[in-house]
C-alpha cells in the first residue's frame, strides 16, 4: 500500500491492478481476469456478457447469500431457485435437471445458472456442467466464498466459462472490498473490461454505445490483494485445521452433520458450519445467544433465498432441505484469531 500511495496511482488503473490480475490468472489458471469493486459486480458483469437480459430466467442456488441472486434482478431477469443436496449443501444436480425440465414444460428456457460453492465447499461441477451443456445453459460460478478451494486440482471459479471471486472484508483473503471476474472467452473478456469502465468508446471525447458500469477496483486495493494472495495457502490451512478442531468435538453429538467434500475436492472451509437434526440435544439459537452473551460472534446458516421477501415471486424447486438447515444450523467463529483456547471457550458455552 505504501508503494501504491508513493507512486500516486490511487485510481482504478495502475501497476498493482495489472499485477493483481496476473497473479489471479496464475492462481486460478484462467486466461482472463478483471479486478472489480465487489464480488456482486463480478456476478453482474458475468450475466451481462452472458447475454442475460429483460425477461430471461436464471437458475440459482437457494442456499447461499443474496448477492448470488440480486444481479439477476439487476438484469431484469427472473431467478429460479434450486435446492441443495444433503452431503455438500451445494446445488443438487438431480433437482437442477428436474427444474430445467419443469421450466421447459412451461415453455421457458433458462439462459444461465449461477452455482455458488457454499461456504467454500466445491459443488459437483462435472455433473452440473454436463447438465447445462445438454440444455445450452451458460454456467457462472459464484466462487465468492471459494478462493483457495479446488476440485480435481482445478481452482474453483475456473470450471465454468465465467467465474466470480470476492475479496470483501469477511472473506478468506480480502482487499477490504473488491472482487474479480474470471473469463475464458477472449471476446467476453474484452466486453467485460469495457462495460466495467463505463463502456467508453476509444475516442478523444466521452462516447458511449453500450450501457456501462463503474465496476473497476482501485490500484490501492489491488496492492492489498497482491499481498493477500501471498498468504492464501496459509489461510486455507488454518481454516481447515479450525474446522477439524470443531468436528473433533461435535462428531460425538447425536444428529450432528456438516458439509462433506466430494471426491477430489478441497474446501477452504471459509466458515466452519454444522447442522443438528431434530433428534439432537443442541438448539443452535440458544447456543448463538449464549456465545453472544460472552461477546463471541456466531451465526445461523443461510436463510434460503426462496423464503426471502425480496424473492417472494420467484419459482423454487426442491424438498425444503435448506429450510431445515437454516432452522438448526450454526456458523462457528472461523477467523485467523481463533485458536485452541478459543475453541474450548466456545464449547464451554454450548448447550
N, C-alpha and C positions, 0 to 999 in steps of 0.2 A: 504493500500500500504506500509506503514511504517513497518507493521508486516511482510509482504511478503519479503521486502528488508532485514530486520533484520535477517530473517530466512535463507537468501541466496538461497531461492527457486525462481529462476528467469526463469528457463527453462520451456518448455511445459509439466511440470509434477510438482506435489506438492500438499500440503493440500488444497489450495484455489481452485484448479481445482476440486477436489473431492467435496468440499463444494458448489461450484457454480453449478456443475452438479446436486447435490442432491436438492439444492434449486429450480433449474429449473424443476426437476421432480415433486417436491412437488407443485410448482405453476401450471404447465401445466397438471398435472395428468397423465403424460406419464411415462411408466415403464423404459424407457431408454433415456438418453440424453448424447450427445458427444459434448463438447465445442470445437469449431474450430475457425479459424482465420478470418472468414468472413461469412456473410450470403450466398454469392455466392458459397463458398466452401461447405456449408451445402447442397445447392441445388445440386451441382455437386456430392457430396457424395451420396445423395439420389438417383440420377439417376444411379450411379454405382451399388449400392446394389439392385436396382430395375431391374437390368439386361439390361439397355438401352445401346445399342452399335451401331456400324457402320451399317448404312442403316435403322435403326428404325425411326419411326415417333413419335413425342411427341407433343400432343396438348398443347396450351399455351395461356394464356390471352394476348390480344394485347394491352390493355390499362393498361400498367404497365412499370416499369423501365426495361432496357435491361438486367439487371443481372438475371431476371427470365429466359431469353431465351439463353443467352450466354453459360451456361453449357450444353445445348442441343448440341450446336456446338462442345463443347469440347469433347463430346462423339461421334462425327462424325455422329450424328443423324440429322433429319430434323424437325425444328419447324413448326407446323401447327397452325396458329393464328386464334383465335376465338373472335368475337366481344363481347362487354359488353352490359348489359341491362340498360334501361333508368333510373331506380329508384336508384339502388345502385352503378352503374358503375362497377360492377363486371361481370365476365364471364357469358354470357347468357345461361342458361340451354337448352333452346329451340334451339338456334343456335349451341350449343355444340352437341346436338343429331343430328342435320342436318349435321354437319361437319363429324361426325363419319359415318353416313350413306353414305355420298358422298365419303368418303375415301374407304369404303367397296366396293362401286360400281366400284371403280378403282382397286380393288384387293389389297388394302392397309389395314392394321390393326394396328392402333396406339397402341403403347405399354404403354404409360403413359400420364398423364395430369399434368401439373403444373398450379395450380389455385392460383392466387395472390389475397389477400384481399386488394383491392385498397384503399390506404390512411388509412388503418387500419379498414375499414368497412367490417364486415363479409359477405362472399359470401354465397349463398344458398347451404350449404354443404349437407343437406339431399337429395335434388334433384340431385346434382352433383354426389354424391357417388352412388346413385341408378342407374343413367345412366351408370356410368363407371363400376359398378358391372355387369350389364347386358352384357356389351361388353368386360369383362375381361381386363379392363384398370386400371393400378396402378395409384392411385391419390397421388400426392405430394403437400402438402400445402406450398405455399410461404407465410409464415406469418411474413416476414421480417418487415413489417410496422405495424403488428397487435399484438405486445406484449402488453398485457393489454386489448385486445378485447376478447369477448366471444359470444357464441351462445347457447341458452338454458342451460346456466350455464357451458358449456364446453369451456375452453380456446382455442382460435384459434391456430392451429398448431397440435392439438391433435384429430382432427376429422378424418383425414386420417391416413393411416398406417405409413406415413413418413411426417415430417414437418420440416420447416426451420425457424429459427429466425435470426435476425440481431441485432448486438449491435454496428453498425457503429456510427460515431460521430453525425450524423443527426437524430438518432432515439430517441424514447421517453425515453428510458434508454440506456446508452452507456458504453462500456468499452474503448472507443476511437476507437477501431476497434474490430471485433470479431463476432461470430455467434454461432449457436448451431443446431445440428440435433436431432430431436425427432424421436423415433423409437419404435414401438410396438412389433416387432418380435425379439426374442432373437438372432436367428442366424444372421439376418441382422445387428443387433446392434454390435455383435461381429465382423462381417466382416468389418463394417464401421469403428470401432475403429482401426482395424488392418491397413486398407488402409490409414487412416488419419495419421498414424505413419510410413509411407514409406513401409508398407507391410513387415515388418521384421518378419522373422520366429523365433520361440523360441529356438534358438541355440546360442552357445557362440560367433560365428562369424556373420558377416552380410550376411544373406542368404535371397533371395527374390524369391518367386514363383509367385507372382502377381504384377501387376503394382500398385505402391503406390504413395502417395502424401504427401506433407509437409503441413498438414492442421491444426495441433493442436494449441490451444490457450496457451499463456504463463500463468504461475501461477500468475504473476504480474497483468495482465489484468483481470484474474479471480477474484482477490481481489477487483478490481474496480467493477466488475459485482455483487459480493456479496453485496456490499454497495448500488449499484444502485437498486437492487431488493427491498430493504427495502423502497424505496420511489416510487415504481411503482404506487401504488394506488393513491397517491397524484398527481403524474404526469398526470394520466388519468383524475382525477377530474378537474385539472387545464385546460387541453386541451379541455375537454368538455364544461367547462364554457366559454373558449375563443371562441369556435365555436358558442355557444349560443349568445354571445355578437355580433358577426358578423351577425348572422342570424337575430337577432332582428332589425338590421339596414337595412339589404338587402332584407328582405322578402317583403318590400313595393315597391321595384323596379320592374316594369313590365318585364317579361321574365327571372327573376332570378330563378335558381333552384340549388339544392345541393344533396348530397348523402343521401338517406333515408335508415334507418335501417330496415331490415326485422324483422317480429315478433320474439321476443326472443333474438334479437341481441343487444349487447352493443359495439359500436365502441369506440376505444380510441381517435378518432378524431386526429390522429397523425398530419395531416395538415388540416387546415380549407380551404376547396376548394369550389368554386362556379362557376356556368356557366350562361351565359347570351345569350338568344336566339336572333335571327335576329331582332326581334321587340323591343329589349331593347335599352335603351339610353346609355348603358355602352359599351365602347370599351376597352377591357382589355389590349390591347397593349399600349394604351395611358395611362391607369391607372398605369401599371407597370413602364412606363417611368417616369411619374410624381413622383411616390414613389421613384424611383432610384435617381432622382434629389435631394431628401431630405435624401438620404442615408438610405432608407428603402427598404429592400430586399423583393421582391415578385417574383413569377414565373408563367409561363404558366403551364397548366396541362400537363400530359404526352403526348408526341408525340407518336402516336400509333406505335407499333413495325412493323406492316406490311407496314408502309410507310417509314421505315428507310432503308438507303442504305445497311447497314450491313446484312439486311434480305430480300433483293430485290427479291431473287429467291424462297421465301417460300410461300406456299399456304395460303390464307386468306379466312375466311367465315364470312360474316356479311353485314350490311347495311350502314356502314360508320359513325355510331353514334360517335365513338371515335374520328374521324377526326373533327366532328363538336364541340365536347367538347374541343378539343385542340385548335380550331380556335378562341374561345372566352371564355376561362375559366381562372381562376386565383387561385393560392395558396397564401393566405394571411399569414403574419407573425404569427407563431403559437408557438414560443418558450416560455420558462418559464419567460422570462423578459417582455413579452407583458402584459401590464396592461390596465385598463380602459382609462387612459390618452393616451396610445399608440394607442388604438383603435380609439379614437376621432381624433388623428392626422392623422391616415390612411384615415379616411373618410373626413377629411378636404381637402384631395388631390384627392378624387375620381372625375371622370368626367362624 
